[in-house]
Amino acid sequence: MKYNKKGQKADDKDKVFAEVIEGSARKIYKVLTFNNLIYDPLGTDSHREKTLNTKLKSTDKRTFDYYMHYLEDGNRIYITRAQRSYINE
């Protein structure tokens, strides 16, 4: 399942910020990154979103959950936790 900037299910026209791929053995969690850091859609580079070279990269469930919580409500503590968790993987 793919998620957009608001943490809701993404349409075909939406940019994907997070994704869960369900395999036969386990789930694969992915978050959007820029310069090997989790991309902040409300941060300083948000106005350049269309021109940035962003990638979906695999992560663990805890980092994915923090990022999804941030996308849903915009509380900055969750992007901080997601970034710290992503670095410690």
C-alpha positions, 0 to 999 in steps of 0.5 A: 500500500502506498501513502501520500503526503497526508499519510493517506492511501495514495492515488496514481497521481499522488507522490508516494511518501511511504510504502508497505510491500507485503511479501509471502514471508514478511512486509517490507517498509519503505520511506521517502529519502533525500540525501540519505535522510528521511524527507521532511514534506513540511521542512525547508526543501518542501517547496522544491519537492518536484525537482529533488532527487528523492528515493524510497528506501527500505527501513524497519517498522518502527521508523516507518510508524514514526514517519507515518505518524508525522505525515498524519498529524505533522508533529515534529517530534515524530520526524525527529524520532524517525530520523534518529531511528533511521540512522541507527538501523 
